[in-house]
Amino acid sequence: MVTPLVMVMPYKAFVEKATQEGFAVCAIWDPGMGPMMPPGFNFPEYLKEVEQHADTLMYADFTDREELTRVIGKAVQNTGAELVYHVGMEASMVPAYEIADELGTAVNPPRSIRLLNNKHEMRKLLATHGLSSVQYAHADHWQEVDGLLDGFRLPVVVKPTDLAASQGVFKLTDRSQLADWGKLLESYDYDGPVLIEEYLDGPEFSVESMSIRGEHHVIGVTRKILGPPPTFVEAGHVHPVAESAQTKAIATLTKELLRVSGYQTGPVHTEVIWTRRGPKIVESQARLGGDRIPQLVQMATGFDLEREIFRALKGGPITPKTRSDVARIHYFSFIPGTIKSIDGLDIVRELEFVGDVSFPFEVGGTLPVTVDSRTRHGFVTFHGKDEAETDARLDLIKALVRVITE
């Protein structure tokens, strides 16, 4: 039996796997989102591919609440769908769930999405429940931060509440850096609310979880490899971290966050730092993790997080893992400048333990300074029987790939 499902902003892989799991998908996309995609991404062609896999493709301006309400309503009426699901970028997630809630078709309560996705709302929620206490302050604009720093011990982390992909996250060690941070925010055309948080010193992890009707399952813990301060851009991820008392505490805290948020069904990606006071939540998003973490999970364990979304929508149960390897993603980092030569990528692509290789630059092009996830220099995903083997394989990859700039 085919079940109608309205999906807002579904990526092509989600549409394919939803269809394979017995859903008839009505996809809703914003055709104006092209500029938000990575450089060189052919967005019109991508939408054609989505249309080929979906039963229906409809368009709406995600920033126009009235239009989005009309299109979601029409999609529900036309298909008879009892579920409206959004698992794309955060900006349109709360409005889509609010509209679906009014129609009685929301997979998750809008309040739970707001509490998880908005950094300030999440901090208030955790403080209310006495979970993962972190000193923080809120300001409507970055220019107000200087007046709030007297209550903190430097360094602190300052971040916009409404941006994603590590944009605007900054380690502030001296007040004189505020102007630099302000310029960074202005480069994103951002002048909205910001947070000041105590600096949490320790290794950083992410928790990949799947919820089924209010029952929360931790699929695995991922170790983050961070680039240099002050911007905290991820330079890599390793999945999974071996189970220990530390990972159990991280998993328990994450499930408590999901419980108090009221989240019901689907994936959540939660970032945690292990401090001298134990685990402290950094932020959370009601979606799959970025940086190809779902692919790492599947490469290491055989567990398909994307497909599991649609099994969760049916009520589960969780599918068992089939492998016990370790997978990782490494982001290349070369000297910024004009590219003179590129060597070794084709050799790396042929290595049997390598998954994907991406280097979206050519000779004569420019390698940018990395300030967020969108300005990194490409990546490679690969696996090994344990973390030590992936370390050795990363050394080989680094020795093979050479990019010379001037």
C-alpha positions as CSV (number, residue, x, y, z in Angstrom):
1,M,0.0,0.0,0.0
2,V,1.4,3.4,-1.0
3,T,1.2,6.2,1.6
4,P,1.0,9.8,0.5
5,L,3.7,12.1,2.0
6,V,4.2,15.8,1.6
7,M,7.9,16.7,2.0
8,V,9.2,20.3,2.1
9,M,12.7,20.8,0.7
10,P,13.5,17.1,0.3
11,Y,16.9,16.2,-1.2
12,K,16.9,13.8,-4.1
13,A,18.2,10.9,-2.0
14,F,15.3,11.4,0.5
15,V,12.7,11.3,-2.3
16,E,14.3,8.1,-3.8
17,K,14.4,6.3,-0.4
18,A,10.9,7.5,0.6
19,T,9.6,6.0,-2.6
20,Q,11.4,2.8,-2.1
21,E,9.9,2.6,1.4
22,G,6.3,2.8,0.0
23,F,5.6,6.6,0.1
24,A,4.1,8.6,-2.8
25,V,6.0,11.9,-2.4
26,C,4.7,15.3,-3.2
27,A,7.9,17.5,-3.0
28,I,7.8,21.2,-2.3
29,W,10.9,23.3,-3.2
30,D,11.8,27.0,-3.5
31,P,13.2,27.6,-7.0
32,G,14.9,30.7,-5.7
33,M,17.3,28.8,-3.4
34,G,20.0,28.5,-6.1
35,P,22.3,31.2,-4.6
36,M,22.4,29.2,-1.3
37,M,23.8,26.1,-2.9
38,P,27.6,25.4,-3.2
39,P,29.6,27.1,-5.9
40,G,29.2,25.3,-9.3
41,F,26.0,23.4,-8.1
42,N,23.5,23.1,-11.0
43,F,20.3,23.8,-9.0
44,P,17.8,23.8,-11.9
45,E,19.1,20.5,-13.1
46,Y,18.9,19.1,-9.5
47,L,15.3,20.1,-9.3
48,K,14.6,18.2,-12.5
49,E,16.1,15.1,-10.9
50,V,13.9,15.6,-7.8
51,E,10.9,15.9,-10.1
52,Q,11.8,12.6,-11.8
53,H,11.8,10.7,-8.5
54,A,8.8,12.4,-6.9
55,D,5.1,11.8,-7.8
56,T,4.6,15.6,-7.8
57,L,6.9,18.6,-7.5
58,M,5.4,21.9,-6.4
59,Y,7.1,25.3,-5.9
60,A,6.8,27.9,-3.2
61,D,8.8,30.9,-1.9
62,F,9.9,29.7,1.5
63,T,10.2,33.2,2.8
64,D,6.6,34.1,1.9
65,R,4.5,32.7,4.7
66,E,1.2,33.2,2.8
67,E,2.4,31.4,-0.3
68,L,4.0,28.6,1.6
69,T,0.7,28.1,3.5
70,R,-1.3,28.0,0.3
71,V,1.1,25.5,-1.4
72,I,1.3,23.1,1.6
73,G,-2.4,23.2,2.0
74,K,-2.9,22.5,-1.7
75,A,-0.4,19.6,-1.6
76,V,-2.2,18.0,1.4
77,Q,-5.6,18.5,-0.2
78,N,-4.5,17.0,-3.6
79,T,-2.7,14.0,-2.2
80,G,-4.7,13.2,1.0
81,A,-1.5,13.1,2.9
82,E,-1.7,12.7,6.7
83,L,2.0,13.7,7.1
84,V,4.0,16.8,6.2
85,Y,7.7,16.4,6.8
86,H,10.6,18.8,6.6
87,V,14.2,17.7,7.0
88,G,16.1,20.3,4.9
89,M,17.7,23.6,5.9
90,E,16.5,25.1,9.2
91,A,15.3,28.5,8.0
92,S,12.0,27.2,6.6
93,M,11.5,24.3,9.0
94,V,9.5,26.1,11.8
95,P,7.1,27.8,9.3
96,A,6.5,24.5,7.5
97,Y,5.7,22.7,10.7
98,E,3.5,25.5,12.0
99,I,1.5,25.3,8.8
100,A,1.3,21.5,8.9
101,D,0.3,21.7,12.6
102,E,-2.7,23.9,11.6
103,L,-3.7,21.2,9.1
104,G,-3.2,18.4,11.6
105,T,-0.5,16.8,9.6
106,A,2.8,17.8,11.3
107,V,5.2,15.0,12.0
108,N,6.7,17.0,14.9
109,P,5.3,19.8,17.1
110,P,6.5,23.2,15.8
111,R,7.6,24.1,19.4
112,S,10.0,21.1,19.5
113,I,11.6,22.2,16.2
114,R,12.0,25.8,17.5
115,L,13.6,24.6,20.7
116,L,16.1,22.4,19.0
117,N,17.0,24.6,16.0
118,N,17.2,28.0,17.6
119,K,20.4,28.4,19.7
120,H,18.9,30.8,22.2
121,E,15.7,28.8,22.7
122,M,17.7,25.7,23.3
123,R,19.9,27.4,25.9
124,K,16.8,28.6,27.7
125,L,15.2,25.1,27.6
126,L,18.4,23.5,29.0
127,A,18.6,26.1,31.8
128,T,14.9,25.6,32.7
129,H,15.5,21.9,33.2
130,G,18.9,22.1,34.8
131,L,20.6,20.3,32.0
132,S,24.1,21.0,30.7
133,S,24.4,24.4,32.5
134,V,26.4,26.9,30.5
135,Q,26.9,30.6,31.2
136,Y,25.4,32.6,28.4
137,A,23.9,36.0,27.4
138,H,21.7,37.1,24.6
139,A,21.9,40.3,22.5
140,D,19.7,41.6,19.7
141,H,22.7,42.8,17.7
142,W,26.5,42.1,17.8
143,Q,27.2,45.7,18.6
144,E,25.7,45.2,22.0
145,V,28.0,42.4,23.0
146,D,30.8,44.6,24.3
147,G,28.5,45.8,27.1
148,L,27.8,42.3,28.2
149,L,31.3,40.9,28.4
150,D,32.0,42.2,31.9
151,G,30.0,39.3,33.3
152,F,32.2,36.7,31.5
153,R,35.8,35.4,31.8
154,L,37.5,35.6,28.4
155,P,37.8,33.7,26.1
156,V,34.1,33.3,25.2
157,V,32.3,32.0,22.1
158,V,30.1,34.4,20.2
159,K,27.7,33.2,17.6
160,P,24.6,34.2,15.6
161,T,21.4,32.4,16.7
162,D,20.0,32.1,13.2
163,L,22.9,31.0,10.9
164,A,24.1,27.5,10.2
165,A,27.2,25.7,8.7
166,S,29.5,27.3,11.3
167,Q,28.8,30.7,9.9
168,G,29.7,33.5,12.3
169,V,30.9,31.3,15.2
170,F,33.9,33.0,16.7
171,K,36.2,32.5,19.7
172,L,36.7,35.9,21.3
173,T,39.9,36.2,23.3
174,D,40.0,40.0,23.5
175,R,37.5,42.8,23.1
176,S,39.6,44.2,20.2
177,Q,38.4,41.2,18.1
178,L,34.8,42.4,18.2
179,A,35.2,44.5,15.1
180,D,36.6,41.5,13.2
181,W,33.7,39.4,14.3
182,G,31.3,42.1,13.2
183,K,32.8,42.2,9.7
184,L,32.4,38.4,9.5
185,L,28.7,38.7,10.3
186,E,28.3,41.5,7.9
187,S,29.9,39.3,5.2
188,Y,26.8,37.1,5.7
189,D,24.5,40.1,5.6
190,Y,23.6,39.2,9.2
191,D,22.5,41.8,11.9
192,G,20.2,39.6,14.0
193,P,20.4,38.2,17.5
194,V,23.6,36.7,18.9
195,L,24.7,34.7,21.9
196,I,27.7,35.0,24.2
197,E,28.7,31.6,25.8
198,E,31.4,30.6,28.2
199,Y,34.2,28.9,26.3
200,L,33.9,25.1,26.7
201,D,37.3,23.6,26.6
202,G,37.6,19.9,25.6
203,P,37.1,17.5,22.7
204,E,33.9,17.9,20.6
205,F,31.5,15.3,19.5
206,S,28.2,15.0,17.7
207,V,25.4,12.6,18.4
208,E,23.4,11.1,15.5
209,S,20.0,10.0,16.8
210,M,16.7,8.8,15.4
211,S,13.4,9.2,17.2
212,I,10.3,7.2,16.6
213,R,7.1,8.6,18.2
214,G,8.9,10.0,21.2
215,E,11.3,7.1,21.7
216,H,14.8,8.3,21.2
217,H,17.6,6.1,19.8
218,V,21.3,7.1,19.7
219,I,22.7,5.6,16.5
220,G,26.3,6.6,17.3
221,V,28.7,9.3,18.5
222,T,31.0,11.1,16.1
223,R,34.3,12.7,17.0
224,K,34.9,16.2,15.5
225,I,38.3,17.4,14.3
226,L,38.2,21.2,14.4
227,G,40.2,23.7,12.5
228,P,42.2,26.5,14.1
229,P,40.5,29.3,16.1
230,P,38.8,31.7,16.0
231,T,36.2,30.2,13.7
232,F,35.9,26.5,14.7
233,V,35.3,25.2,11.2
234,E,35.2,21.4,11.2
235,A,38.3,19.9,9.5
236,G,37.0,16.3,9.7
237,H,34.8,13.8,11.5
238,V,35.4,10.2,12.7
239,H,32.5,7.8,13.2
240,P,31.8,5.9,15.5
241,V,33.7,6.7,18.7
242,A,34.2,3.5,20.7
243,E,31.6,3.0,23.4
244,S,32.8,4.1,26.8
245,A,31.5,5.7,30.0
246,Q,32.1,9.1,28.2
247,T,30.0,8.2,25.2
248,K,27.2,6.8,27.4
249,A,27.0,10.0,29.3
250,I,26.9,12.0,26.1
251,A,24.1,9.8,24.7
252,T,22.1,10.1,27.9
253,L,22.3,13.9,28.0
254,T,21.3,14.0,24.3
255,K,18.2,11.8,24.9
256,E,17.2,14.1,27.8
257,L,17.4,17.1,25.5
258,L,15.2,15.4,23.0
259,R,12.7,14.4,25.7
260,V,12.3,17.8,27.2
261,S,12.0,19.4,23.7
262,G,9.0,17.2,22.9
263,Y,10.5,16.0,19.6
264,Q,8.7,13.0,18.2
265,T,10.0,11.5,15.0
266,G,13.0,11.7,12.8
267,P,16.8,12.4,13.0
268,V,18.5,14.9,15.2
269,H,22.2,16.0,15.1
270,T,23.4,17.2,18.5
271,E,26.9,18.7,19.2
272,V,28.5,18.2,22.6
273,I,31.8,19.2,24.2
274,W,33.3,17.0,26.9
275,T,34.6,19.4,29.6
276,R,36.1,18.9,33.1
277,R,32.5,19.2,34.3
278,G,31.3,16.5,32.0
279,P,29.3,16.8,28.7
280,K,27.9,20.2,27.7
281,I,25.6,20.6,24.7
282,V,26.7,23.1,22.2
283,E,23.7,23.1,19.8
284,S,21.3,20.8,18.1
285,Q,19.4,20.6,14.8
286,A,16.2,18.6,14.0
287,R,17.7,17.1,10.9
288,L,20.6,14.8,9.8
289,G,24.1,16.0,10.4
290,G,25.9,17.8,7.6
291,D,29.5,17.1,6.3
292,R,28.4,13.7,5.0
293,I,28.1,12.2,8.4
294,P,25.1,10.0,7.4
295,Q,27.4,8.5,4.7
296,L,30.1,7.9,7.3
297,V,27.5,6.1,9.5
298,Q,26.6,3.9,6.6
299,M,30.2,3.3,5.5
300,A,31.2,2.2,9.0
301,T,28.1,0.4,10.2
302,G,25.8,-0.4,7.3
303,F,23.1,1.7,8.9
304,D,21.3,4.0,6.4
305,L,20.2,7.0,8.3
306,E,18.4,8.5,5.3
307,R,16.3,5.4,4.7
308,E,15.6,5.0,8.4
309,I,13.7,8.4,8.4
310,F,10.9,6.8,6.4
311,R,10.9,3.6,8.4
312,A,10.6,5.8,11.5
313,L,7.6,7.6,9.9
314,K,6.0,4.2,9.6
315,G,6.7,3.5,13.3
316,G,9.9,1.6,13.2
317,P,11.6,-0.5,14.6
318,I,15.2,0.6,14.3
319,T,17.2,-1.6,11.8
320,P,20.2,-3.4,13.2
321,K,23.7,-2.4,12.1
322,T,25.6,-4.8,9.9
323,R,29.3,-3.7,10.2
324,S,31.7,-2.4,12.8
325,D,34.3,-0.4,10.9
326,V,35.4,3.2,11.4
327,A,34.8,5.9,8.7
328,R,36.0,9.4,8.5
329,I,35.9,12.5,6.4
330,H,38.9,14.7,5.9
331,Y,38.7,18.3,4.6
332,F,41.6,19.4,2.5
333,S,43.4,22.5,3.6
334,F,45.9,24.1,1.3
335,I,47.5,27.5,1.2
336,P,44.9,30.0,-0.2
337,G,45.8,31.6,-3.5
338,T,45.8,31.0,-7.3
339,I,46.1,27.3,-8.1
340,K,49.2,26.5,-10.2
341,S,48.9,22.7,-10.1
342,I,46.8,19.8,-8.8
343,D,48.2,16.2,-8.4
344,G,47.1,12.9,-6.8
345,L,43.3,13.2,-6.8
346,D,42.8,10.5,-9.4
347,I,45.1,8.1,-7.6
348,V,43.2,8.6,-4.3
349,R,39.9,8.0,-6.0
350,E,41.1,4.5,-7.0
351,L,42.1,3.5,-3.5
352,E,39.8,0.6,-2.4
353,F,39.1,2.2,1.0
354,V,38.1,5.6,-0.4
355,G,34.4,6.6,-0.8
356,D,34.0,10.1,-2.3
357,V,36.6,12.7,-3.3
358,S,35.7,16.3,-3.9
359,F,37.9,19.1,-5.0
360,P,35.7,21.7,-6.7
361,F,38.6,23.9,-8.0
362,E,40.7,24.0,-11.2
363,V,44.1,25.2,-12.2
364,G,43.9,29.0,-12.5
365,G,41.1,29.2,-10.0
366,T,41.4,30.6,-6.4
367,L,41.5,28.7,-3.2
368,P,39.7,30.9,-0.6
369,V,40.6,31.4,3.1
370,T,38.4,29.0,5.0
371,V,36.1,30.9,7.3
372,D,33.1,28.5,7.3
373,S,32.0,25.1,5.9
374,R,31.3,26.5,2.5
375,T,34.9,27.8,2.0
376,R,36.7,24.6,2.7
377,H,38.9,23.1,0.0
378,G,37.1,19.8,-0.7
379,F,37.1,16.5,1.1
380,V,37.8,12.7,1.0
381,T,35.7,10.0,2.8
382,F,37.3,6.7,3.6
383,H,37.2,3.8,6.1
384,G,39.3,1.3,8.0
385,K,38.9,-1.5,10.5
386,D,39.6,0.8,13.4
387,E,40.7,4.4,14.0
388,A,44.4,3.6,13.9
389,E,44.0,2.2,10.4
390,T,42.2,5.3,9.3
391,D,45.0,7.4,10.7
392,A,47.5,5.5,8.5
393,R,45.3,5.8,5.5
394,L,44.9,9.6,6.0
395,D,48.7,9.9,6.1
396,L,48.8,8.2,2.7
397,I,46.1,10.4,1.2
398,K,47.9,13.6,2.4
399,A,51.1,12.4,0.8
400,L,49.4,11.7,-2.5
401,V,47.4,14.9,-2.9
402,R,49.5,18.0,-3.8
403,V,48.0,21.4,-4.6
404,I,50.4,24.2,-5.3
405,T,49.2,27.8,-5.1
406,E,50.8,31.2,-5.5
